[in-house]
Amino acid sequence: MAKGKINVQTENIFPIIKKFLYSDTEIFLRELVSNAVDASQKLKTLSSLGEYKGEVGELQVEVILDKEAKTLTVKDNGIGMTGEEVDKYINQIAFSGAEEFVQKYKDSEGANAMIGHFGLGFYSSFMVSEKVEINTLSFKEGSQAVQWTSDGTPEYTLEDIDKKDRGTEIVMHIAEDSIEFIEEARITNILNKYCKFLPVNIKFGSKTEYIDSPTGEKDEEGKLKKDPIEVANIINNTAPTWTKAPTELETEDYDNFYQELYPMSEKPLFHIHLNVDYPFNLTGILYFPKLKKDIQIQKNKIQLYSNQVFITDSVENIVPEFMQLLHGVIDSPDIPLNVSRSYLQSDSNVKKISSYITKKVADKLNSMFKDNREDFQSKWEDINVFIEYGMLSDDKFYDRAKKFSLLKNTKGEFFTYEEYNEKVKETQKDKDDKIVYLYTNNEEEHHALIESATNKGYDILILDSPLAPHFISKLEQSLENVSFARIDSDTIEKLIAKDEEQPSKLTKEDEEKLKPVIEEVAGKERFSVDFQSLSESDSPMQITEAEFMRRMKEQQALSGGGGMGFMGNMPEMYNLVVNTNHPLISKILETKTDKKKKQLIQQATDLALLAKGLLKGKKLTEFLKRSVDIIK
């Protein structure tokens, strides 16, 4: 038996590692299982190259739990190590990486993101162990099996042992403060999280399965009886769907894999299979879920892997924010297992990956639109928010998406921006000769206004996504000579320029006589009275709110302003449009008694407020009582 001391400056390196890595303690098992998988795959490679002539057999990594002995073992039948290799890779290379780690991070926060960078895969076992043993036998002919042991100090023992089977066992004697790691459920959860798709079988204990009775015995219903058998509990799928060629797969395969990733989830709308090998390596599958209108951003739904080893489901530095509305898997060996956020933000490969994914998603949407527009339109309600979000946050995506981004009107018709421009460019212009896109964000609330505008030959768009206030402003900046006006932002007569103006039944003197009375009843601190010459069939009074001011408030609320800031400090102001051609306005003008005149004005004002959804509480109660009195 040989004893030795690793030549390091830090006397007790492991408590320091443990302190820094504590929040991610469970990562030790991922590191050890990944190392075991690497050892297995290396043997397979050497065999294929003819450098190993022996029998490879069935390669497998086994995780063994012994609650009584308080040990956790990771065992493989891969290449193994000789005594010299243990000394080189464990005592020298890996341990020097551990010391470098400590020297660099002993006075800083956030060191837990950097294990792999320093070759600490094996030494992460000391985060949970009071002692670790390595039992290993090299694949090389005539090798002697050895055991390396350390209790977490720079001192170790290395001795020959009697081990017949090729490969390596890492035996961890679990420390008292990490006793959770001898619980079967805890280990199962970690393996399912990090090792679910590793390319070599990972065995953890056994499970019971039922097979048809070999004796042919039948039950009372005449069916073959099922006999229980114990089989190896293989926790991983070694050939997940994303590793296969798209030509091998059907839609059902993709849908089944989605259920494997997100059990009990609603079926996705469609998928995108990613596969690129230059200038970086990347595979994966992204799914479009049905997105809710309230834009519940379900982050942590895209899983990032490196060579089928799970890294993280926090992919904010890998894909653009709007892409985080998607679900699925991205696998790239060009992203190391353990990296810092600053690394992800600055790495050129990561930036290329982000750009590639954005382009691939845009190309997929464009091909869907071109190949089957009707089907694309049927999915529009579910993907609209995603496309708006992408166009708002990524200029390159905007340029690609404007070919397939759609506008929908109240008749259920869909248009590209170019098509819609052609439809309304001659009939819907304002006094400045800008094309006006009329829209509603609530068909039910604006029903009367929509009906009135439609009857006059105008087209109304539905823009009801939560991002609409910002998205409309983006489109106004990007589309040439176009402005957007919500149907209740003013009267149609003001929004759309007409060759001939409707003559008014009231004179300027009549308006000047009525205005102060209406302002007194309605409240001039809240309403700006505006006399307009409208059709007799239009309402006697109408509440409008300037497009610019209302949209600014909506944008601030959406951005988390919550009524604070400049817009939040401004009082709510509306325009009270008085229809000078409505018979009720003429009747009010002719009414002799002030009491009756004010009652009619109040009733007309309240009707306008009711139509706008602004009549509430005490005012609504008074309106209802007054309405009954008028009817009586």
TIPA-870252 format. One record per residue (C-alpha): x, y, z. Coordinates in steps of 0.001 Angstrom, whole numbers, plus 500000, padded with zeros to 6 digits. Layout:
// residues N
XYZ;...
This chain:
// residues 632
500000500000500000;501282503432499079;500493506579500994;500939510039499615;500236513695500011;499137515883497167;501371518916496793;498868521721497345;499038524972499303;495577524696500825;495617522240503731;491938521319503703;490462522025500318;487140520191500568;485323522203503240;485970525261501078;484671523544497944;481646522375499908;480930525850501214;480951527375497740;479042524596496016;476453524010498710;473436525378496865;474071522916494032;475177519931496088;473086517468494085;475202518183491006;477841515732492306;475776512789491065;475439514265487588;479211514742487442;480029511188488521;477429509534486277;478591511680483327;482195510605483967;481072506959484055;479206507399480749;482326508979479216;484426506011480365;481916503630478765;481804505508475480;485598505744475324;485812501947475515;483276501657472690;485353504081470571;488619502225471248;486933498951470292;485625500410467018;489135501692466215;490622498244466899;492634499511469876;490709497243472248;490409493620471147;488441492311474122;484703491810474525;482936495105475149;479726493484476369;476683495476477417;477868498868478662;475996500127481688;476374502571484563;474927501453487870;474038503607490845;473954501542494047;472513502687497353;473333501021500666;471383502679503474;472926500537506208;476492501254505183;475515504859504279;477234504563500917;476334505613497414;478275503977494571;478560504885490890;479861501907488941;480749501497485259;482298498815483038;484177501294480856;487905501820480315;488939501913483984;492319503262485176;495752501922486017;497544502977489224;499635505439487189;496511506930485632;494858507333489037;497933509192490237;497956511391487134;494255512176486749;493084512162490366;496137513260492382;497588515733489928;495288517106487213;491905517086488975;493273518098492361;495263520974490938;492019522103489314;490373521942492714;493078524094494258;492859526626491408;489122526774491986;489554527536495675;492246530166495084;490057531911492537;486739531764494351;487448531676498086;486529535366498432;483715535548495874;480100534609495394;478584532350492755;481376529783492496;478877526943492205;478499527576488467;482093526665487665;482723523082488787;483415521498485408;485606524377484262;488244523292486788;487948519536486211;486154519125489537;483765516412488312;485220513725490549;486025515997493489;482422517205493683;481826513837495434;483448515336498559;480597517816498807;478491515014500293;481092512500501531;483349512079504538;485400509501502615;485583508478498955;487052505300497448;487911504601493828;488086500913492891;489246500554489298;490641498050486793;491921499259483418;490840497690480133;494539497324479261;495696493723479220;497601492620482316;496502495637484403;496423495510488206;493271496760489950;493845499541492495;491973501359495226;492422505061495934;491045506410499220;490825509911500699;488940511478503581;488949514959502088;492439516026503033;495409516180500658;496499512800502076;495457509628500222;496218505913500021;496692503929496828;496884500119497017;496435497039494860;493158495180495238;491541492049493881;488952493266491346;488107491067488362;485615493179486394;486804495993484137;485787499583484943;485529501955487885;483509502198491104;483285505447493016;482145504623496562;480987507606498584;480634507307502363;477926509893502835;478554512551505504;476067513177508317;475072516600506981;474250515057503569;472241512086504774;469459512972502289;471604511329499610;471021507829500950;467271508233500377;466037506329497333;463482508993496344;466116511762496448;468520509827494220;465681508910491830;464761512577491467;468352513630490734;468832510869488165;465546511769486465;466558515416486377;470119515143485053;470497511691483522;467141510989481875;468552510979478337;472168509850478758;473409507617475898;474406504659478120;471931502693480254;471773503972483846;470586501315486274;469229502199489702;467936499187491586;465198496989490199;461476497173489545;458608494732489181;457110494061485780;454345491633484817;454658489134481963;452300486555480495;452424483344482548;454889480961480837;452692478015481916;449782479378479889;447576479546482993;444439481682482561;442351483737484970;438576483538485551;437920485707482473;439958483381480285;442884485782479913;446516484759480381;447652485296483938;450417487828484577;453439486758486612;455603489322488428;459315489452487593;462123491651488881;463948493587486156;466681496210486148;465324499693486716;466800501610483767;466005505249484403;467012506739481049;466032506805477385;469370506371475588;468045507461472180;465737510440472752;463762511771469800;465980514805469208;468974512542468444;467168510876465520;466864512086461936;463572513851461115;463085511393458229;462804508573460792;460057510301462750;456300510855462447;454221513573464136;453123510961466676;456765510391467702;457229514102468373;453950514278470331;454920511232472409;458281512806473223;456490515993474299;454488513899476767;457756512355477983;459114515844478653;455889517294480064;453575514534481313;449836515342481292;450350518448479136;448025519541476350;449174518482472887;451478521070471259;450447522921468103;453524521942466111;457273521372466457;460585522471464957;463442519952464700;466835521646465050;469932520091463511;473133521945462631;476789520900462592;478472524103461370;479705526564462619;478629524881465880;476939521632466857;473328521744467932;470344519422467903;466974519684469567;463227519981469220;461197523073470034;457441522899470503;454782525588470187;452333525199473072;448934526856472978;449663530306474382;447139532052476585;446096535624475818;447244536729479271;450857535931478214;451677533700481149;455333533307480249;456158529753481246;459892530010481635;462060527013482510;460284524916479893;463204524638477466;465779522150478721;469437522632477818;471671519576477390;475314518975476519;475793515574474863;472493514406476396;473559515504479911;471073517961481429;472618521353482219;469785523725483078;466250524819482317;467164528490482799;468002529325479200;467672533118479277;471236533545478016;470942530869475327;467716531871473568;466066535299473193;463442536100475804;460479535707473455;461675532206472532;461202531196476161;457485530945475406;458386527725473572;458964524305475118;461421521550474269;465085520568474243;468322522108472965;471468519968472990;474866521431472160;478258519940473055;479697523403472336;478250524599475660;480273523133478567;478465521427481438;479269524123483967;479443527706482836;478861531095484376;476214533565483222;478906535988482116;480395533219479961;477053532598478291;476532536303477653;479935536762476010;480548533432474256;480416533722470458;479035530201470008;476144530966472334;475322534113470344;475401532131467094;473131529491468624;470648532176469675;470611533679466155;470286530268464540;467300529270466669;465551532578465943;466073532143462184;464986528501462260;461737529329464072;460975532205461658;461687529973458645;459364527279460009;456523529747460536;457047531210457068;456961527789455398;453799526869457327;452164530085456123;453186529539452507;452438525798452395;449035525830454064;447736529304454830;444335528067455984;445904525797458617;448276528603459667;445308530960460139;443535528349462273;446513528430464664;446833532205464651;445039532856467948;447503530533469701;450731531847468152;449853535534467774;451299536558471161;454567534766470429;454968536459467047;454124539914468454;456570539399471319;459298538360468893;458663541261466500;458777543712469401;461994542419470898;464080541300467917;464486543425464776;465785540509462716;462777538435463691;460525541388462816;461991541568459308;461343537862458784;457952537773460474;456347540640458559;455888538194455661;453617535909457697;452337538078460550;448592538516460124;445878541030460893;442378539732461605;439193541798461202;435808541567462881;434490539480459967;437069536777460722;439166537549457626;442983537447457736;445425539716455918;449163540227455676;450207543842456206;450626544293452471;447186542832451723;445463544959454345;447100548120453093;445676547426449630;442223546830451124;441845550126453019;444292552562451440;441625554298449336;438729554290451802;440298554929455219;442461558047455307;442694560854457835;442920564583457151;446727564272456837;446276561627454109;447557558831456371;445967555391456010;443925554652459155;443752551126460547;440656551119462749;440712548504465500;439010547173468602;440525545392471575;437119544184472775;434436543264470247;431722542920472863;432420546227474565;432638548108471255;429783546273469539;427661549360468805;430631551344467482;431805548437465324;428315547945463899;427972551649463120;431403551832461422;430827548616459472;427480549915458231;429314552951456914;431647550693454921;434721550716457178;436827547716458181;437704547053461835;440680544978463003;440782542941466219;443969543710468183;443292542219471596;446555540656472712;448113541930475956;451028543269473891;448799545206471487;449533548747472835;453280548296472271;452859546284469084;450625548901467455;453231551585468126;455898549322466607;453808548858463459;453201552609463162;456966553136463196;457571550399460635;454647550601458204;454760553493455798;452110556239456118;449894554239458517;448259555170461822;446145553039464155;442996554333465848;440851552392468279;437198552588467364;436363554527470550;439233557024470301;437020559485468373;434006559496466116;434420557898462703;433734561286461148;436826562662462888;439005559595462344;438311559223458624;438383562252456336;435262562688454156;434759564736451050;431575566308452403;430842567251455985;427450566536457522;425508569806458020;424674570644461651;421207571390463051;422724573605465738;424187577030465188;427384578192466873;425202580273469212;423201577135470142;426432575297470956;427726578194473084;424415578247474992;424479574451475664;428162573984476425;428334575483479950;425219573553481052;426630570256479759;430009571003481385;428272571708484703;426290568446484619;429059566188483254;431952567869485090;434465569820483026;437326568589485215;436725565141483690;435173565854480296;436079568081477381;432847568869475513;433097568613471725;430155569369469395;430207567261466231;427854567061463271;427026563347463082;424218561263461630;420804561251463369;421175557495463799;424327557938465901;424124558286469697;423171561690471152;426390561698473172;429532559581472942;432587559205475202;435920559062473415;439495558940474679;442431560235472641;444397557350471103;447812558693472096;447055559310475783;445141556057476278;447808553981474534;450565555607476628;448706554629479806;448245551057478561;451916550773477651;452945552041481066;450636549560482805;451972546704480665;455558547700481437;454882547511485153;454310551230485690;451213550432487722;449879553976487461;453129555559488637;455154558163486828;454070560999484576;451028559294483031;449917557887486366;449803561387487899;447526562761485184;443761562874485895;441503560711483722;440202562937480903;437655562021478243;435990563769475348;432220564066475563;431079564255471927;427676565906471489;425854564914468292;424393568184467043;421997566358464692;420373564039467221;416717564926468085;417433564591471829;420033567378471676;417535569643469921;414971568749472591;417441569637475365;418092572980473675;414357573719473512;413596572628477111;412570575662479174;413123574542482762;416686574152484021;415795571111486118;414368569191483167;417204570302480884;419834569094483344;417976565812483866;418012565104480114;421688566059479840;422505563797482798;420561560928481216;422308561336477843;425720561613479540;425051558519481651;423994556560478541;427330557481476926;429200556478480118;427252553218480264;428195552427476652;431854553040477556;431677550907480707;432407553917482923;429105554154484813;429513552426488161;428567552494491834;426342555308493079;426147556948489630;424818553727488107;422198553375490870;421020556968490291;420829556357486541;418662553284487010;416228555134489319;416079558099486946;415420555793483977;412451554231485781;411085557728486577;411406558798482923;409599555645481744;406777556278484276;
